[in-house]
Amino acid sequence: MTEEVIRLQRAMAKAVLTAEEVGLLEYLADPPPGRGLSHRVSAYTGGYLARVEESLAQAYPALAHVLGVTAFHSLVERYLPRLPAGEANLNYVGRGLADFLADDELSVGLPFVPDLARLEWAVLECFHGAWLAAADLSLLEDLGQHQLASLRLDFQPAASLVVSDWPIKEIRDARDDDRDSVDIDLVDRPDRVLVYREGFDVVTERLGEAEAAALESMRAGSTLGQTVQQLAASGAGGDDIGAMFARWTGLSLVTVVRA
């Protein structure tokens, strides 16, 4: 590959990723009558932005709904230079959007948008991720109390728990409502949202504080006994963790039980 071709490729990439076209125009043929060279370049630069925006709108419908067309388009333009390096699959261009939003100007007036984006990405990953076979619980039948306390659980890799200071589930649930009719109280309404699959459907379910804490504890590798002690400190009992365990296994969230 000649040095000149490399320069041309770099100029095209820069024009597509940053909309800076000056370095590319010198390589283009004469434009058709009545059209400038910039118009010809826009077929590539504008097309790339449009495809990315379309992909992000599909991945983040609630975010797009909250922001509206103009603000969402501006967000995509700001995010474009921060796309994951080397990412060739449009399905994954939104992977870093939640982190980007944490430092973006939008989070000043709309502080919930990074967490809303995290929830929407969790839904997308849950839909596309592997859903493994549920754990075989028969080994628990002969375990004593001490052995039960030492149990550790592995959970579905596609399931997740999204914790926020804002009512992100309610905001996401309103994504198909008329924007002018949406009136959600944001004050002192934290959310703990479990994302999991039922068949081919992704479910988002709001959890209570105790269950969310127990789930986070066990997902982090704590034993059943350690989690019970942690809950006891907050006023919950063994019966509570037993009910939670039964529910998690009933939802096929637990994939491996390690004694």
Beta strands, then each sheet from edge to edge (+ up, - down):
strand 1: 152-155
strand 2: 160-164
strand 3: 191-198
strand 4: 201-206
strand 5: 254-258
sheet 1: 1+ 5-
sheet 2: 2+ 3- 4+
end
